[in-house]
Amino acid sequence: MIAKNLSDPIVSVEWLSNNLNNPDLIIVDCRFTLGQPTEGTKAYQQDHIPYAVRADLELDLSAEKNVHGGRHPLISVEQMEALCSRLGIGNSSIVVAYDDDDLSKAGRFWWMLRYVGHSQVYVLDGGYSAWKKAGHEITSKEVTPTSQTFTASPQIDLLVFKNDVEQRAATTPLLDSRTGERFRGEVELKPFDKKAGHIPGAQCYFYKETLNEDGTMKTTEELKKHFSDLLQQEEIIVYCGSGVTATVNLLALVRAGRPDAKLYAGSWSDWSSYEDSPVATGEK
């Protein structure tokens, strides 16, 4: 019998294998390669976890880009309802998302589903690589989901915008999830983001520091130690380049006991799109 409302946002390949045939379970393949936008779909067509449906970072989980809003703007609540319904996700479904590298694309789907009020959503630890390494079944058979009705209940406290970041309390930690080189302003993904550096007052918490070498997430105890300077603060805000890899830090913060941490979804690509936005470089 599948367990509902698991407190841990991460599930193991063993857990998924044991629950694979449960009719309440929806598995979502979120594999995606930045700079190679068709590779995730090609990979899914070649092979995937049985019964998995497909959600693409740019085609399904991002709105059309504009001057501001970041490189992967959030889709509307109404669009998220329609996507869930199309994927066969109802309000009582148990959802497991996976990708193939760093949990970030599955994390993006996980966060978006949480934002629209769905609590029974999880990320597969270690992703598709861990599934195949464990010798579990794969298939090339594509799934045609049975459409469901999904009604959103937006959790607006999980999302912040540029003005919220600007007006945050002085004691509110602002976590930059990018590499140290990008945080310090030594490199940037030009021409994608116009400026190099970070939001003044931010701290560098590279998202991959929450992961083991095999792509699985570190334990609760390890993550509590990793975030020990932050966990007692009233509010925590997380950002990255475009609101994708930051979700790995948010997954880790949930595991560490802070499910209320917030996402600046537009992230650096939104912040740096404004000419008057202050920029810091170096370690601080």
C-alpha positions as CSV (number, residue, x, y, z in Angstrom):
1,M,0.0,0.0,0.0
2,I,1.4,3.4,-1.0
3,A,2.1,5.8,1.8
4,K,0.5,9.2,1.4
5,N,1.8,12.6,2.6
6,L,5.4,11.4,3.2
7,S,7.3,13.9,5.2
8,D,10.4,13.5,3.1
9,P,10.2,15.1,-0.4
10,I,12.7,12.5,-1.7
11,V,11.8,8.9,-2.5
12,S,14.2,6.0,-3.3
13,V,14.2,3.9,-6.4
14,E,13.3,0.9,-4.1
15,W,10.2,2.8,-2.9
16,L,9.2,3.7,-6.4
17,S,9.7,0.1,-7.6
18,N,7.6,-1.3,-4.8
19,N,4.8,1.1,-5.6
20,L,5.1,1.1,-9.4
21,N,1.8,-0.5,-10.2
22,N,-0.3,1.6,-7.8
23,P,-3.1,3.3,-9.7
24,D,-2.9,6.4,-7.6
25,L,0.7,7.0,-8.6
26,I,1.7,9.3,-11.5
27,I,5.4,9.3,-12.6
28,V,6.7,12.4,-14.4
29,D,9.8,12.3,-16.6
30,C,11.4,15.8,-16.5
31,R,14.7,15.1,-18.2
32,F,16.1,18.2,-19.9
33,T,19.5,19.4,-21.2
34,L,20.2,23.1,-21.2
35,G,21.3,24.3,-24.6
36,Q,19.9,21.1,-26.2
37,P,16.1,21.5,-25.7
38,T,15.1,18.4,-27.7
39,E,17.4,15.9,-25.9
40,G,15.0,15.3,-22.9
41,T,12.2,14.3,-25.2
42,K,14.5,12.1,-27.3
43,A,15.7,10.4,-24.1
44,Y,12.2,9.8,-23.0
45,Q,11.2,8.3,-26.4
46,Q,14.2,6.0,-26.2
47,D,13.5,4.6,-22.8
48,H,12.0,5.7,-19.5
49,I,10.4,4.4,-16.2
50,P,7.3,2.4,-16.9
51,Y,4.1,4.4,-16.8
52,A,6.0,7.7,-16.8
53,V,4.4,10.7,-18.5
54,R,6.5,13.6,-19.9
55,A,6.9,17.2,-18.8
56,D,9.4,19.4,-20.5
57,L,11.1,22.3,-18.7
58,E,10.7,24.8,-21.6
59,L,7.6,23.5,-23.3
60,D,5.5,22.7,-20.3
61,L,7.0,24.3,-17.1
62,S,8.0,27.7,-18.4
63,A,6.0,30.6,-19.8
64,E,7.0,32.7,-22.8
65,K,10.1,34.9,-22.0
66,N,9.7,38.6,-21.8
67,V,11.9,41.6,-21.0
68,H,11.7,40.8,-17.3
69,G,10.6,37.7,-15.4
70,G,13.7,35.6,-16.0
71,R,14.8,32.9,-18.5
72,H,12.2,30.3,-17.3
73,P,9.2,32.3,-16.2
74,L,6.5,30.5,-14.2
75,I,3.4,29.5,-16.1
76,S,0.1,30.7,-14.7
77,V,-1.9,28.8,-12.1
78,E,-4.5,28.1,-14.8
79,Q,-1.9,26.7,-17.1
80,M,-0.6,24.5,-14.3
81,E,-4.1,23.2,-13.7
82,A,-4.4,22.4,-17.4
83,L,-1.0,20.7,-17.4
84,C,-1.8,18.6,-14.4
85,S,-5.1,17.6,-15.8
86,R,-3.4,16.6,-19.1
87,L,-0.8,14.5,-17.4
88,G,-3.5,12.6,-15.5
89,I,-2.8,14.3,-12.1
90,G,-5.8,14.8,-9.9
91,N,-5.9,16.3,-6.5
92,S,-5.6,12.9,-4.8
93,S,-2.7,11.6,-7.0
94,I,0.7,10.7,-5.6
95,V,3.3,12.2,-7.9
96,V,7.0,11.3,-8.3
97,A,9.1,13.4,-10.7
98,Y,12.5,12.4,-11.9
99,D,15.3,13.7,-14.2
100,D,18.7,12.3,-15.0
101,D,21.4,14.5,-13.6
102,D,21.0,16.8,-10.6
103,L,17.3,16.7,-9.4
104,S,16.8,20.3,-10.6
105,K,14.3,19.7,-13.4
106,A,12.3,17.3,-11.3
107,G,12.7,19.8,-8.5
108,R,11.2,22.5,-10.6
109,F,8.1,20.3,-11.2
110,W,8.0,19.3,-7.5
111,W,8.1,23.0,-6.5
112,M,5.4,24.1,-9.0
113,L,3.1,21.3,-7.9
114,R,3.6,22.4,-4.3
115,Y,2.9,26.0,-5.2
116,V,-0.5,25.1,-6.6
117,G,-1.3,23.3,-3.4
118,H,-0.5,19.6,-4.1
119,S,1.3,18.1,-1.1
120,Q,1.7,14.6,-2.4
121,V,4.6,15.2,-4.8
122,Y,8.1,13.8,-4.5
123,V,11.4,13.6,-6.4
124,L,13.2,10.4,-7.2
125,D,16.6,10.2,-5.4
126,G,19.4,9.9,-7.9
127,G,17.0,10.2,-10.9
128,Y,16.8,7.9,-13.9
129,S,20.5,7.0,-13.6
130,A,19.9,5.5,-10.1
131,W,16.8,3.6,-11.4
132,K,18.8,2.0,-14.3
133,K,21.8,1.3,-12.1
134,A,19.6,-0.6,-9.7
135,G,18.5,-2.8,-12.6
136,H,14.8,-1.8,-12.5
137,E,12.6,-2.1,-15.6
138,I,12.6,0.4,-18.4
139,T,10.5,0.8,-21.4
140,S,10.1,2.8,-24.6
141,K,6.3,2.5,-24.5
142,E,4.8,6.0,-24.3
143,V,1.8,6.6,-22.0
144,T,-1.4,8.3,-22.9
145,P,-2.7,9.6,-19.6
146,T,-6.3,9.6,-18.6
147,S,-7.2,13.3,-18.2
148,Q,-8.1,14.3,-14.6
149,T,-9.5,17.4,-13.0
150,F,-7.0,19.3,-11.0
151,T,-8.0,22.3,-8.9
152,A,-5.3,24.6,-7.7
153,S,-5.0,26.1,-4.2
154,P,-2.0,28.5,-4.6
155,Q,0.4,28.7,-1.7
156,I,1.4,32.2,-2.3
157,D,3.8,32.3,0.7
158,L,6.2,30.0,-1.2
159,L,6.9,32.6,-4.0
160,V,8.6,36.0,-3.9
161,F,9.3,38.6,-6.5
162,K,12.0,41.2,-7.0
163,N,10.3,43.8,-4.8
164,D,10.0,41.2,-2.0
165,V,13.7,40.5,-2.2
166,E,14.5,44.2,-2.1
167,Q,12.2,44.8,0.9
168,R,13.3,41.6,2.9
169,A,14.3,42.0,6.5
170,A,18.0,42.5,7.1
171,T,18.1,39.2,9.0
172,T,16.5,37.2,6.1
173,P,19.0,34.8,4.5
174,L,19.1,35.1,0.7
175,L,20.7,31.9,-0.8
176,D,22.3,32.1,-4.2
177,S,22.3,28.5,-5.6
178,R,24.8,29.1,-8.5
179,T,28.4,28.2,-8.6
180,G,30.9,30.3,-6.7
181,E,32.4,31.6,-10.0
182,R,29.0,33.0,-11.0
183,F,28.2,34.3,-7.5
184,R,31.5,36.2,-7.4
185,G,30.9,37.6,-10.9
186,E,33.9,35.9,-12.5
187,V,31.8,34.3,-15.2
188,E,28.2,34.6,-16.5
189,L,26.0,32.8,-18.9
190,K,26.1,35.6,-21.5
191,P,24.2,36.5,-23.5
192,F,21.5,35.0,-21.4
193,D,22.0,37.2,-18.3
194,K,23.2,40.8,-18.9
195,K,25.2,41.2,-15.7
196,A,27.7,39.1,-13.7
197,G,27.6,39.0,-9.9
198,H,25.0,38.5,-7.3
199,I,22.2,40.2,-5.4
200,P,23.7,42.3,-2.6
201,G,23.5,40.6,0.8
202,A,23.2,37.1,-0.7
203,Q,25.2,34.1,0.4
204,C,26.6,31.4,-1.9
205,Y,25.0,28.0,-1.3
206,F,25.8,26.1,-4.5
207,Y,23.0,23.6,-4.9
208,K,25.2,20.6,-5.7
209,E,26.6,20.8,-2.2
210,T,23.4,19.2,-1.0
211,L,24.0,16.1,-3.2
212,N,26.3,13.1,-3.0
213,E,28.7,12.2,-5.8
214,D,26.1,9.7,-7.2
215,G,23.4,12.4,-7.5
216,T,21.4,11.3,-4.5
217,M,20.6,13.8,-1.8
218,K,22.5,14.0,1.5
219,T,20.9,12.8,4.7
220,T,18.7,15.0,7.0
221,E,21.5,15.2,9.5
222,E,24.0,16.3,6.9
223,L,21.6,18.9,5.5
224,K,20.8,20.3,8.9
225,K,24.5,20.8,9.4
226,H,24.9,22.3,6.0
227,F,22.1,24.9,6.7
228,S,22.8,25.2,10.4
229,D,23.4,29.0,10.3
230,L,20.0,29.6,8.6
231,L,17.4,27.2,10.1
232,Q,16.4,29.4,13.0
233,Q,15.7,32.5,10.8
234,E,12.1,33.5,10.4
235,E,12.3,33.6,6.6
236,I,14.6,32.0,4.0
237,I,14.7,33.1,0.3
238,V,16.4,31.0,-2.4
239,Y,17.3,31.9,-6.0
240,C,19.6,30.7,-8.8
241,G,20.0,31.7,-12.4
242,S,16.4,31.2,-13.6
243,G,14.5,29.5,-10.9
244,V,15.4,25.9,-11.7
245,T,18.5,24.7,-9.7
246,A,17.3,26.7,-6.7
247,T,14.6,24.1,-6.2
248,V,17.3,21.6,-5.2
249,N,18.2,23.8,-2.3
250,L,14.5,24.0,-1.5
251,L,14.2,20.2,-1.6
252,A,17.2,20.0,0.8
253,L,15.7,22.7,3.1
254,V,12.4,20.7,3.3
255,R,14.5,17.6,4.3
256,A,16.3,19.8,6.8
257,G,13.0,20.9,8.4
258,R,12.2,24.2,6.6
259,P,9.4,23.5,4.2
260,D,8.5,27.2,4.3
261,A,11.6,28.4,2.4
262,K,10.7,30.7,-0.5
263,L,11.7,30.8,-4.1
264,Y,12.5,34.0,-6.0
265,A,11.4,32.4,-9.3
266,G,12.8,35.0,-11.6
267,S,16.1,34.7,-9.9
268,W,19.3,36.3,-11.2
269,S,18.0,36.4,-14.8
270,D,15.1,38.6,-13.6
271,W,17.1,40.7,-11.2
272,S,19.9,41.4,-13.8
273,S,17.3,42.4,-16.5
274,Y,16.7,45.7,-14.6
275,E,19.2,48.4,-15.4
276,D,18.9,49.9,-11.9
277,S,19.3,46.6,-10.0
278,P,22.4,46.8,-7.7
279,V,25.0,44.1,-8.2
280,A,27.6,42.8,-5.8
281,T,30.8,40.9,-6.8
282,G,33.4,39.0,-4.8
283,E,32.7,36.8,-1.8
284,K,30.2,39.2,-0.2
